[in-house]
Amino acid sequence: MGHATAAPVDRLFVHCGELVTLADGPPTGARRGAAMQRLGVITDGAVAVRGGRIVATGTTDELGRRFAATDEIDVGGRVVLPGLVDCHTHPVFAATREGEFHLRCQGADYMAIAAQGGGILSSVRAVRAASEDALTVQTRAHLDGFLRHGTTTIEGKSGYGLSTADEVKSLRALTRAAAGHPVRVRRTFLGAHEVPEEYRGGRQDDYVALVVDEMLPAVDGLCEACDVFAEPKVFDLARSRRILTAARSRGLGLRVHADEIEPMGGAELAVELGAESADHLPQVSDAGVAALAGSDTTAVLLPGTSFYLGKPKHAPARRLLEAGAAVALSTDFNPGTCYTQSLPLIVTLACVLLHMTPEECIAAITINPAASLRLDAEIGTLHPGKRADLVALDLPSWRALGYAFGGNPVAFTCAGGEVHH
C-alpha cells in the first residue's frame, strides 16, 4: 500500500472495522465519570507498529499512504481494542476445586465447605505438596489461557502457600512462568490470604508476625506489590494495617481485598495507606465510596465472583462511578470462587449485574486497570509510543461487547507487536 516516501514499519494492521484507541483522552491516568464514555473509535482503522511499539493509528487509507510495512495484516473488519488488562488474578495453584462448586449447587455455604476440608486451605495443601517445577508448568498454562481470551497483562498473586517456603516457591513459579511469555505479569505477594491451619486457635497475631518479619524479607525481589485479605474473621483492620505498612516500608505497592464479606472499612484503609487498589467492595460503606472517589486508589470490581458464589449483593458500581471513583473490572481468576479467564464474559456480568455501560466497561478492562498497576504509560490505550498490545474480536461492533456472551470472541491477540492466534 505504501509508496516511495513511506516510512518503514515492521507491521501494519489494516481494515480494523472499528479501532477502539481510547486516544481521545490523555495517554496516562485512570478515566473517571464522563471520560469513560469516550473511546476514540476509528472506522476502517489501522495501526502501525515498529520495534514492538505503536507508531501511529489512523484510517487504513491514511496509514497505507504514510507507512511501508514488512508485514501487512488485514484484520478483516473485526473490532480491535487495546490488549486487555486483568488486574486481580490468582494464577498460581496446583489443583481445581470443582467439587466445591457441586456442593454450592446443592446449597452448601462457605463454612460448610471449609468444614469438609475445602476452601482456600484446600488449595494451600495442594500447593504445598506440589514442586516448583510443577507449579511453573501449571501457571504457564494459565498464562496461555489469558492470552487466548485477549488479555496481554495480568496482576498475579501468590497466596496458596501460607508458609515462607511455599510463598517463595509460588512467586518463583510465577516469575519463571512469565519469563519469555507474551503476557506481561505484575507479581503480588498475598501471604495474608488466610490464616493457615497451623496458626488457628488464637495464633493470628503470630502468623501476622511471620508475614511481616519473615515472609516479606524472603519475597524481596520476587514481587512488586503486597495484598491482604482484609476481613474481620481473617485479617482485621489492625492486622491488615500492620502488614500493609510493613510492605510499604519495603517499597512494595499495596493492593487490598476490601469489604467483600463484611463491611470493615477496608476501602478507607486502602485509601489511607495510598494503596493502588481496593478490590471486591460489595460491602463498601458510603465513607469508603467517598474516600475512593477522592483518591488515586482504583476500585477493582469482580462481578464474576459474586455471580459465581450466588451472592445477592454486588459491588455498587454506579455509586462509585457517579461519585467519581476510578473503576476497573477483573476476573479474579482462581480455583475456588471464580474459575474464568474471560474479561469479555466479565463485561457481560458488569453490564447486567453492575449496570455499567459497555463504554465504561471498555475503559475498565484497559486503561483503568493499567493505571491501577502503574503501567498506564506503557499499556491500556493505543497512543503512539505505547507497547503494541491489541486484541481483535469477531464482533460486528464494539457495542456487541457484553451483548454477545458464552463464547470467546477473540480472533487473535497481539502482544508487544507479535501476533498470537
N, C-alpha and C positions, 0 to 999 in steps of 0.2 A: 504493500500500500504506500510506503514512504517513497519520497523522491530524492534527488541527489543532495539536497541541502538538509535532509532529515537527520536528526541526532540519533546516534546508535543507542539502542537499549537491548537488554537481554531478552525481555519477554513483553509482549503486548497482548493484553486481554481485550478482545473486541466483541461488539454486539451483545453487551450485557443489557437485557431487556429493560431492567431498572437497576441502576447502580446507586446503592444507598451509601453515600460517602460520609454523612454527618459533618461535612466540611463547611456548612454554612454557619457553624458555631466555632468557638475557639478550639485549637488543637488539643489543649490540656484542660484539666479541671472537670469535675463532675457536672452534669447537666441537671438543672432543677426547674420545677414549675413548667412554664410555657416553653422553655428552651428544650424540653424533652420531646416536644412535638415536631421539632424541625429536623428533617432527615437529610436534606441536601441531595435529593434524588435527581439523577441524570438519566434521561431516556436514551436508549441505544448508546449506553456509556462504554467507556474504555479506560483501562489502567495501564500505564507504562511502568515497567519495573527494571531497575538496574542494580546489581550487587545486592539483591535481596531487599531493596528499599523501593518505596513508591516514588517515582519521579514526577508523575502528573496524572490527573484524572480529567476527563472531559468527554465529549461525544466521540464516537468511533470515527466520524469524518474528520474532526479536528485533530485527534491524536494520530490518525493514519497519515495525515499530511506532515505532522511535526516530527514523527519518530520512525526510524527503520529498525525493526526487531529481528534478532536472530531466530526467535521462536514466536510465532503469532498464534494465539489460541482463540478460536471462535467459541464464545460462551453459549451461542445458540439461543439467545433471547431469554436466558434464565435471569433470575433475581440474584444480585451479588451484594453481599453485606461485608463489613469488616469481619475478620475472624472472630468467633465468639469467645467470650472470656468468662470462665466459670470460677468464681472467687470463694467457693466454700465446698470442698470435697474431702472425702476420707478414703483415698485410693489404696492405702497400704493395709491389706488384710489377707488372711490365709484361707478363709472358708466363708461360704454364703450361709444365710440363716433363713432359708425358705420355710423351715419347719415352724418358725415363729409366726410367719405370715399365715400359715394354715391355722395356727392356734387363735390368732386375732380374728380370722374369719369366723371362728366358732364362738367368739365373744370374750376370749381371754384378754385381760388388760396387762399392762407392762409388768406390774408387780407379780402377777400370777406366772407370767412367762419367766421372770427373773428367778422366782422360787423353784422353777423347774430346771434351772441352770442356764437359762437363756440370757438375752440382753447383751450389753457391751462386754460383760465379763466372759461370755461365751467366745466372743471374738478375741479377747485377751488370751484365753487358754490356747486358741489356735495359733495366734501369732507367736506366743512364747515357745510353742512346740515346733515352729517352722524354722528352717535355716534361712540365713540372709540371702543365699542364692535363690532359694525357692520363692521368697518374698519378692525379690527383684524381678523374677520372671512373671509372677502374678501381676505386679504393679505395672510393668511394661505393657502387659496385655490390656490393663485398664487404660493406660495412656492411648493405646491403639483405638480403644472404644470411643474415647473423647474425640479423637481426630475424625473418626467415621461420622460423628454427629456434628461436625463443623466447628468444634472447639479447638482453638490454637494456643490458648493459655489457660492454665489452671492454678489455683492455690490448692496444695495438697497437704493434708495434716497427718501427723502420726497420731498416737492416742489409743492404740490397741496393744501396747506393750506394758505400760504402767509399772515398769521397773527401769532402772537406769540402763542396764544392758539391753533390754528389749526396745526401749525408746531409741537408743542409739542405733540398734540394728534396723529398726523401722526407717529412720531417717537416712541411714546409709543405703538401704534398699531403694528408697525413693530417689536419692541422688544418683545411684547407679542406673536406675531405670530411665531417668530423664536424660542421661548423658547421650548426646547424639540423637535424641528423639525429636521429631518435628514439633511436638507440643512443648511449649515452654512451661516450666514448673517453678512456682514460688513456694518454698517449703515452710511449713508452720509446725512448731513443737506443741503438742497437745498432751503433755504428761498429766495435766489436770483435767482429764476427760471423765474420770470416775475414780472412786476410791477402791483400790484392789482388795481382793478377799483377805489378804494377809494383814491389812490395816483396818479391817472392820472392827466393830466393838469399841468405839470411843477413841480410836487412834488416828482420827482425821488430821489432827494437828501434826502428828509425827510424819504422816505422808506429805503434808504441805512442806514440812521442813526438808524432807527428802527431795522434793521437786525443786525447792529453792537452793538448797545447799549442795546437792549432788548432781541432779539431772541437768539443771541449767548450765553449769560449767561443762558438763560432759557433752552437751549437744552444741557447744560453741563451734561455729563454722559449718554446721550441718543444717542450719535453718536461718530464715530471715525474719521470722515472726514467732510470737508465742500466743496461744489461745487458752482460755479457761472456760469450762462448762459452769457458768455462774448460776447456780440454783440453790435454794435453801437447804435441800437434802443432800447436796453434793459438795459444792464449794460456796459457802455463804459470802456475803459482801466483804467481811474482814479477811477471810482466807483468799478470796479472789483478788482483793486489792494487794495483799502481800505478794502473791505470785506475780501478778502483772507489774507491780512496781519493781520487783527484783529483775524481771525480764527487761523492762525499760532501761534499768540502770546498766544492763549489759549490751545496750544498743539495739535490741530487737524491736520490731514493730509489734503492736498489740492488736489482737482480734478477740472478740468476746461472744460466746454463746450466751445470749441475754434474753431473759423474760420469755422463755419458751413455755415452761410448765406452770410456774407460779410467778406472780409479779414480785420482783425483789429490788427494783431499781438498777438492774443490770445495764440498761441503756444509759442511765445517768452516770454510772461508774465508768462506762466506756468513754463517754464524753469528758468526764473529769480527768481521766488519765491520758487523753489525747489519742485514743485508740483509732486504728484505721477503720474498724468496722464494729458494729453491733449486729449480731445475726440471730435470726428466727423471729422474735418480737411479737408473737400472738398476744402476750400478756403485758405489753408495754403500757406504761402509765401516760397520762396527759403530760406530766412533767418530763417524762422520757421523750415523748414526741417533740416537745418544745426544745429540749436540750439538743436532740439530734438536728432539728431544723436550724439551730443557731451555731452549728459546729461543722467541722470538716470530717466528722465520723460518718461513714456510709451506713445506711440501714440496709442490710442484706436480707432479703425476704426469701423464704424457702417453702413455697406453697406445695411442692411435691411431698414434703414431709407431713404436713398437717393433713393433706389429702390421703396419703398412703396409710396413715395411722387412724383415719376416720374421725379426726377431731372436728368438733362443730365450730371451733373458733380459729380464725386465720389472722395473720398479721394485718393491721389496719392500714393498708397501702394508701387509700385515698386520704386519710387523715395525715399521714406522713407527707404525701406529695403536696397536698394543699397547704401544709404548714411550711413547705419549702425545704424539706429534707432531701438529701441525695439518696436515691433509692436504686439498689441493684437487685437482680434476681440470680439465684444459683440453684444447682440441682441438689446439693447436699448428698451427692452420691456416696452411699455407704452400704454395708452388707445387711443392716437390720431394719432401718426405718425409711429408706428411700433408694431403692436399687434401680436407678436410671442415670444415664449419662447424656440424656437428650434435653438440651436447652430449648429446642423448638417445642417439645412437649410441655416444658415448664411455662413457656409463653401462653399456651392454651389455658393452663391452670391459673396463671396470673390474670388473664382476661376474664375467665369465668368466676373464679373464687375471690380474687382481689379487686376486680372491677378496674383493672388498668387498661389503658388504650394500647393498641398494637404499637403506636409510635413510642409511647412511654416504655413499653417492653423492649423495643429495639435498643433504646439508649441504655436500658437496664441490663442488657446482656453484652454490651460492647464498651462504650466509653466509661460508664459509671463503675462497673467492676474493675476496669483498668485503673481508674483513679483510686479506688479503694486499695489496690495493690501497689500504688505508687509507680505504675508502669504506663501512665497515660501519655507521657512524652514519646513512648515507643509504639503503642498499640491503641486500639479502641475506636479509631476513625481512619479514614483514608486520606489524610492530609499528606502532601509530599514530604518526604524525609522519614516518614514512619516505616516500620517493618512491613513488608508486603505480605500481610496476613489477610486472606479473603476466604469467603465461602460462597459457592454457587448453589442456589436452591432451585429445585424443579417445582417452582410455583409460578402462577400466572402474574402475580404482583406481590409486592411486599405486604399488601393488605391481607393476603391469604395466610401470612404467618400467624399462627394461633387458630385461625379458622380451620385450616387443614391439620388433622392430628391423627395419630395412630400408626404412622409410618415414619420413615426417615427421608426428609425431602432433600438431603444433601447429595448433589451430583459430584462435586469434588471440593476438596479443601486445599488452599494454598497457604503454606507456612514458610515465611521467610523467602518467598519467591518461588518455592518448589511445590509442584502440584502433586496431590495425593488423591487418587480415585477410590 
